[in-house]
């Protein structure tokens, strides 16, 4: 299964990157016109077997945003998000560069979304089982918590509500995925993700 899944990831991440080159170029120009700074944002995440890697995203915030304010963001209230960044986030376009991570073998198309080390340190032994597989660009939790931003926008303590309410539920879904994973299940998750992005935003 893992060998076939990896082959699936390589083929479709490579095809995706080749197909999206014109779009990537256009987005890069828009990001540069909108604000100063690099086109890509890279952040350390915890991957398979607890290995640290840098995840790729299109930059959606002002340069050096991590030095301004908190790490938890809400789509409607965070002043660090740029105009083009808000659009990229709305349609999850900022996540597309993670196809590079998939091609490199650091991620899979489908799998538990990778967390920052600060969050992983809070995992229980049971929850740490999600680190035995490659993290993914999309997963069951991404589908179930598609309105996470709106939920968090009503929070008075973003960190506490995420750690105590949202993260445990996401990890339950990730563990469920690991028990049921198959190529057909992955395909269904990908289709549902595309549908969500196009029709449910």
C-alpha positions as CSV (number, residue, x, y, z in Angstrom):
1,X,0.0,0.0,0.0
2,X,2.7,2.5,1.0
3,X,4.7,1.9,-2.2
4,X,1.6,2.3,-4.4
5,X,0.5,5.4,-2.5
6,X,4.0,6.9,-2.9
7,X,3.9,6.3,-6.7
8,X,0.4,7.9,-6.8
9,X,1.9,11.0,-4.9
10,X,4.9,11.3,-7.3
11,X,2.8,11.1,-10.5
12,X,0.1,13.5,-9.5
13,X,2.3,16.0,-7.7
14,X,4.5,16.2,-10.7
15,X,1.6,16.5,-13.1
16,X,0.0,19.1,-10.8
17,X,3.2,21.2,-10.7
18,X,3.6,21.1,-14.4
19,X,0.0,22.0,-15.0
20,X,0.0,24.9,-12.5
21,X,3.2,26.6,-13.6
22,X,1.3,29.5,-15.3
23,X,-0.9,30.0,-12.3
24,X,2.1,29.9,-10.0
25,X,3.8,32.6,-12.1
26,X,0.6,34.8,-12.0
27,X,0.3,34.4,-8.2
28,X,3.9,35.3,-7.7
29,X,3.5,38.5,-9.7
30,X,0.3,39.4,-7.7
31,X,2.0,38.7,-4.3
32,X,5.0,40.9,-5.3
33,X,2.7,43.7,-6.5
34,X,0.6,43.6,-3.3
35,X,3.4,43.7,-0.7
36,X,7.2,43.5,-0.3
37,X,8.8,40.2,0.7
38,X,9.3,36.7,-0.7
39,X,6.7,34.9,-2.8
40,X,6.9,31.7,-0.6
41,X,6.4,31.3,3.1
42,X,8.3,28.4,4.7
43,X,7.6,27.1,8.2
44,X,9.0,24.1,10.1
45,X,6.5,21.3,10.7
46,X,6.7,17.8,12.1
47,X,6.5,15.1,9.6
48,X,6.7,11.3,9.5
49,X,8.7,9.7,12.3
50,X,8.8,13.2,14.0
51,X,11.2,14.5,11.3
52,X,11.2,18.3,11.0
53,X,10.7,19.7,7.5
54,X,9.8,23.0,6.0
55,X,6.4,23.3,4.5
56,X,5.8,25.5,1.4
57,X,3.0,28.0,1.1
58,X,2.4,31.2,-0.9
59,X,3.0,34.1,1.4
60,X,-0.4,35.6,2.5
61,X,0.8,37.9,5.2
62,X,3.1,41.0,5.4
63,X,6.8,40.2,5.5
64,X,8.0,39.0,8.9
65,X,4.4,38.6,10.1
66,X,5.5,36.0,12.6
67,X,7.3,38.8,14.5
68,X,4.1,40.8,14.6
69,X,1.3,39.5,16.8
70,X,0.3,35.9,17.6
71,X,0.8,32.7,15.6
72,X,-2.9,31.9,15.5
73,X,-4.9,33.7,12.9
74,X,-8.5,34.3,12.0
75,X,-9.4,35.2,8.4
76,X,-11.5,38.3,9.1
77,X,-9.6,40.0,11.9
78,X,-5.9,39.5,11.3
79,X,-4.5,42.7,10.0
80,X,-1.3,41.0,8.9
81,X,-3.1,39.2,6.0
82,X,-2.5,41.0,2.7
83,X,-5.3,41.7,0.1
84,X,-4.1,39.0,-2.3
85,X,-3.4,36.8,0.7
86,X,-7.0,36.9,1.8
87,X,-8.1,35.6,-1.6
88,X,-5.4,32.9,-1.7
89,X,-6.5,31.7,1.8
90,X,-10.2,31.7,0.9
91,X,-9.7,29.2,-1.9
92,X,-6.8,27.4,-0.3
93,X,-4.6,28.4,-3.2
94,X,-1.8,29.3,-0.7
95,X,-1.5,25.6,0.0
96,X,-0.7,24.5,-3.6
97,X,3.1,24.8,-3.3
98,X,3.0,21.9,-0.9
99,X,2.9,19.8,-4.1
100,X,6.7,20.4,-3.9
101,X,6.7,18.8,-0.4
102,X,4.8,15.9,-1.8
103,X,7.2,15.4,-4.7
104,X,10.2,15.6,-2.3
105,X,8.6,12.8,-0.1
106,X,8.0,15.0,2.9
107,X,4.3,14.9,2.5
108,X,1.5,13.0,0.8
109,X,-1.5,14.2,-1.1
110,X,-3.7,12.8,1.6
111,X,-2.7,12.4,5.2
112,X,-2.9,14.1,8.6
113,X,-2.1,17.8,8.3
114,X,1.3,18.5,9.8
115,X,1.5,20.6,12.9
116,X,4.2,22.8,14.4
117,X,6.5,21.3,17.0
118,X,4.9,23.3,19.8
119,X,1.6,21.5,19.2
120,X,3.1,18.1,18.7
121,X,4.7,18.3,22.1
122,X,1.2,18.3,23.5
123,X,0.2,15.0,21.9
124,X,-0.7,12.0,24.0
125,X,1.0,8.7,23.2
126,X,-2.1,7.6,21.3
127,X,-2.2,10.8,19.3
128,X,1.5,10.5,18.4
129,X,0.5,7.5,16.2
130,X,-0.4,10.0,13.4
131,X,3.4,10.7,13.1
132,X,3.9,7.2,11.7
133,X,2.6,8.2,8.3
134,X,3.4,11.1,5.9
135,X,1.5,14.2,6.6
136,X,-0.8,15.3,3.8
137,X,-2.1,18.3,1.9
138,X,-5.7,17.4,2.9
139,X,-7.3,15.0,5.3
140,X,-10.6,14.2,7.0
141,X,-10.0,16.9,9.6
142,X,-9.7,19.5,6.9
143,X,-13.1,18.6,5.5
144,X,-14.8,18.5,8.9
145,X,-13.3,21.7,10.1
146,X,-13.6,23.7,6.9
147,X,-15.1,26.6,8.9
148,X,-12.4,26.5,11.6
149,X,-11.6,30.1,10.9
150,X,-15.1,31.3,11.6
151,X,-15.2,29.2,14.8
152,X,-11.9,30.6,16.0
153,X,-13.0,34.2,15.1
154,X,-15.5,34.0,18.0
155,X,-12.8,32.8,20.4
156,X,-11.5,34.9,23.3
157,X,-8.4,32.7,23.7
158,X,-7.3,31.3,20.3
159,X,-4.5,29.1,21.7
160,X,-6.6,27.5,24.4
161,X,-9.6,26.8,22.3
162,X,-7.5,25.3,19.5
163,X,-5.6,23.0,21.9
164,X,-8.5,21.9,24.0
165,X,-11.4,21.9,21.5
166,X,-10.2,21.7,17.9
167,X,-6.9,19.8,17.9
168,X,-8.2,16.7,19.8
169,X,-11.1,16.3,17.4
170,X,-8.8,16.7,14.4
171,X,-6.5,14.0,15.8
172,X,-9.4,11.6,16.3
173,X,-10.3,12.0,12.6
174,X,-6.6,11.5,11.7
175,X,-6.5,8.3,13.6
176,X,-9.7,7.2,12.0
177,X,-8.2,7.9,8.6
178,X,-5.2,5.7,9.4
179,X,-7.4,2.8,10.3
180,X,-9.4,3.1,7.0
181,X,-6.9,4.4,4.6
182,X,-6.8,3.1,1.0
183,X,-6.2,4.6,-2.4
184,X,-10.0,4.7,-2.9
185,X,-10.5,6.5,0.4
186,X,-7.7,8.9,-0.6
187,X,-9.4,9.6,-3.9
188,X,-12.7,10.3,-2.2
189,X,-11.0,12.7,0.2
190,X,-9.3,14.5,-2.7
191,X,-12.7,14.8,-4.6
192,X,-14.4,16.1,-1.5
193,X,-11.7,18.6,-0.9
194,X,-11.9,20.0,-4.5
195,X,-15.7,20.2,-4.1
196,X,-15.3,22.0,-0.8
197,X,-12.9,24.6,-2.2
198,X,-15.0,25.3,-5.3
199,X,-18.6,25.2,-4.0
200,X,-18.5,25.7,-0.2
201,X,-16.4,28.8,0.2
